Amino acid sequence: MPDHAPVLEQTRRWLERAVIGLNLCPFAKAVYAKNQVHHVVYDGKDAAEYLALLGVQLAELEACDPQQRDTTLLIAPQLCPEFLDFNVLLTRAQRVLRKARLDGVLQIASFHPAYEFADAAPGDMAHYTNRAPFPMLHLLREDSVARAVAAYPQAEAIYGRNIATLRAMGPAGWQALDCGPLA
């Protein structure tokens, strides 16, 4: 049985220092503090196996009481080291969501150590809004997202504020967080 402790520790550090610490996701702190974030580590390198696990995790999340499990991080440290391969996997993951008839009930957000937005220049700190220590899919409940957005003033400004925060801190600031690679 592989030791997942280092992967989980690095993921928690990223959540605490970047996602929550920089307030990149103002909705994360509450579910994290209530221990409603479920972490699953996939050790393999087989995309089909990972997607099968995704199907299981989607069904489990949908079936769970949101007060017990509001969201799931499906972490894959050995899978898709190249971002373009991960992007292809994400397209397949969206198909799994639709085939499970959970589109509109759950959603998938994606994170990768080398995440790149097509409309941002290479090296732009904007990419770090979706950079994490490992490739991972974040499974979210649509209802929870809708409630959080409705309760947050100017939720549409979050993305722009995050980019401004990351650009202001720059590569040295990100490195100082010690929560993920500086690609």
SULDAMO-V650441 format. One record per residue. N is the residue number from 0. PHI is phi in degrees with one decimal (none if undefined). Layout:
# SULDAMO-V650441
N&PHI / N&PHI
This chain:
# SULDAMO-V650441
0&none / 1&-66.8 / 2&-87.3 / 3&-87.1 / 4&-55.1 / 5&-63.5 / 6&-66.5 / 7&-66.3 / 8&-63.6 / 9&-65.4 / 10&-65.5 / 11&-63.7 / 12&-61.0 / 13&-61.7 / 14&-60.4 / 15&-70.1 / 16&-88.6 / 17&-99.0 / 18&-61.8 / 19&-89.0 / 20&-60.6 / 21&-91.3 / 22&60.0 / 23&-63.2 / 24&-126.4 / 25&-65.6 / 26&-93.9 / 27&-73.2 / 28&-58.0 / 29&-63.3 / 30&-69.9 / 31&-67.4 / 32&-63.0 / 33&-85.8 / 34&58.6 / 35&-101.2 / 36&-99.7 / 37&-94.9 / 38&-110.5 / 39&-128.3 / 40&-107.8 / 41&-104.1 / 42&-87.8 / 43&-82.1 / 44&-124.0 / 45&-96.7 / 46&-61.3 / 47&-63.4 / 48&-65.1 / 49&-62.8 / 50&-67.5 / 51&-64.8 / 52&-62.9 / 53&-56.5 / 54&-57.3 / 55&-63.8 / 56&-67.5 / 57&-61.9 / 58&-63.1 / 59&-64.6 / 60&-62.8 / 61&-62.6 / 62&-80.7 / 63&-75.9 / 64&-67.4 / 65&-58.1 / 66&-70.1 / 67&-94.4 / 68&-142.6 / 69&-94.2 / 70&-155.6 / 71&-132.8 / 72&-106.7 / 73&-103.3 / 74&-97.0 / 75&-133.4 / 76&-63.7 / 77&-101.7 / 78&-98.2 / 79&52.2 / 80&-63.3 / 81&-90.1 / 82&-61.0 / 83&-62.7 / 84&-65.1 / 85&-63.5 / 86&-62.1 / 87&-64.4 / 88&-60.7 / 89&-61.3 / 90&-60.0 / 91&-66.5 / 92&-64.3 / 93&-63.2 / 94&-64.9 / 95&-60.2 / 96&-59.8 / 97&-66.0 / 98&-63.1 / 99&-79.6 / 100&57.7 / 101&-112.2 / 102&-64.2 / 103&95.9 / 104&-104.7 / 105&-124.2 / 106&-138.4 / 107&-120.1 / 108&-109.8 / 109&-125.6 / 110&-140.0 / 111&-156.4 / 112&-60.6 / 113&-119.6 / 114&-52.7 / 115&-135.6 / 116&-87.8 / 117&-62.8 / 118&-94.6 / 119&-116.5 / 120&-66.5 / 121&-55.8 / 122&85.3 / 123&-66.9 / 124&-65.8 / 125&-57.2 / 126&-60.4 / 127&-71.6 / 128&-63.2 / 129&-121.6 / 130&-95.4 / 131&-139.7 / 132&-63.8 / 133&-140.5 / 134&-60.7 / 135&-156.8 / 136&-111.0 / 137&-107.2 / 138&-96.6 / 139&-124.5 / 140&-84.5 / 141&-58.4 / 142&-60.5 / 143&-65.1 / 144&-63.3 / 145&-61.6 / 146&-63.8 / 147&-64.8 / 148&-65.3 / 149&-64.5 / 150&-87.0 / 151&-102.4 / 152&-66.1 / 153&55.8 / 154&-58.0 / 155&-66.2 / 156&-88.5 / 157&-57.8 / 158&-58.9 / 159&-64.3 / 160&-63.0 / 161&-61.4 / 162&-61.9 / 163&-61.4 / 164&-60.8 / 165&-68.5 / 166&-65.5 / 167&-66.4 / 168&-79.6 / 169&64.8 / 170&-57.8 / 171&-65.3 / 172&-64.9 / 173&-63.6 / 174&-59.5 / 175&-64.0 / 176&-67.5 / 177&52.8 / 178&-127.2 / 179&169.8 / 180&-69.1 / 181&-101.6 / 182&-77.3
